[in-house]
Amino acid sequence: MDFSNKVIIITGASSGIGASCALHFAALRAKLSLVARNVDKLRNVAEECEKISGTKPLTIAADISVEEDNARIIQETAERYGTLDVLVNNAGILTLAGCLDNIKIFDQMVATNVRGTYLLTQKAIPYLIETKGNIINVSSVASQSVISPMTAYSMTKAALDMFTKCAALELAPKGSFQSKN
Ligand SMILES: NC(=O)c1ccc[n+]([C@@H]2O[C@H](COP(=O)([O-])OP(=O)(O)OC[C@H]3O[C@@H](n4cnc5c(N)ncnc54)[C@H](OP(=O)(O)O)[C@@H]3O)[C@@H](O)[C@H]2O)c1
């Protein structure tokens, strides 16, 4: 598969699944915008991508729970590449917490896993409609299985599942499709 003319934003690209995704798409020659808060870890992943593809990804230090950061992610990607084909909404946090734990833990997970993902997607959609692009939301088995104590996290991932379905229906007439992992 050749992605050499495809522009892909990957959030949470500084470690784990997002970093693996970045390396995989680098091998497919995609043009990458890698997003996370930890600049050093992000730079390391970008260097690994460059070794694979010969092209340096754009790295964007940003917190998706901050509205202005989401606008900047899209703006910097558009300035560098002029277009967008795929948004990988992978950034997420998991803190073990149940109903009796501090509401701040719940708020933090909602702000990143749900609101941040929603906001970034909103800002990416105009570009994705242009390219008939794709959105990949990284959910979790915890969205559908009851695992204790993951009440707050599971709720955020269940919300993400429903966002994926609703947005797919909403955007389908425009030629953009979502899928979920
Ligand atoms: N690993 C699993 O078994 C598993 C299972 C099911 C689902 N998932 C989901 O898969 C995704 C990736 O998880 P992972 O296991 O790879 O975890 P991870 O290694 O902790 O990666 C999470 C990534 O998200 C970034 N991130 C967190 N909060 C952010 C924020 N506010 N703004 C921007 N970036 C943020 C982190 O980077 P910085 O800290 O540098 O910002 C990091 O790059 C998550 O959505 C998670 O819920 C994981």
The ligand as a Gaussian input file, in Angstrom:
#p B3LYP/6-31G(d) Opt

LIG

0 1
 N       -3.025000      -0.273000      25.666000
 C       -4.200000      -0.872000      25.728000
 O       -4.312000      -2.040000      26.147000
 C       -5.428000      -0.183000      25.224000
 C       -6.597000      -0.911000      25.163000
 C       -7.738000      -0.306000      24.683000
 C       -7.705000       1.010000      24.291000
 N       -6.569000       1.733000      24.388000
 C       -6.615000       3.122000      23.939000
 O       -5.574000       3.311000      23.002000
 C       -5.127000       4.650000      23.041000
 C       -3.618000       4.674000      23.212000
 O       -3.314000       4.018000      24.414000
 P       -1.866000       3.439000      24.758000
 O       -2.074000       2.152000      25.442000
 O       -0.985000       3.485000      23.567000
 O       -1.446000       4.467000      25.906000
 P       -0.191000       5.419000      26.097000
 O        1.070000       4.719000      25.739000
 O       -0.334000       5.997000      27.463000
 O       -0.442000       6.541000      25.007000
 C       -1.362000       7.564000      25.182000
 C       -0.946000       8.692000      24.269000
 O       -1.894000       9.752000      24.384000
 C       -1.184000      10.964000      24.602000
 N       -2.038000      11.881000      25.348000
 C       -2.658000      11.664000      26.536000
 N       -3.369000      12.735000      26.897000
 C       -3.196000      13.655000      25.913000
 C       -3.668000      14.963000      25.710000
 N       -4.477000      15.572000      26.593000
 N       -3.309000      15.622000      24.591000
 C       -2.495000      15.031000      23.689000
 N       -2.010000      13.792000      23.818000
 C       -2.354000      13.112000      24.920000
 C        0.093000      10.556000      25.350000
 O        1.155000      11.459000      25.105000
 P        1.654000      12.633000      26.062000
 O        1.612000      12.121000      27.464000
 O        3.026000      12.925000      25.524000
 O        0.700000      13.749000      25.816000
 C        0.421000       9.248000      24.628000
 O        1.125000       9.507000      23.435000
 C       -5.888000       5.335000      24.175000
 O       -6.991000       6.056000      23.647000
 C       -6.358000       4.170000      25.020000
 O       -7.523000       4.481000      25.747000
 C       -5.421000       1.158000      24.844000

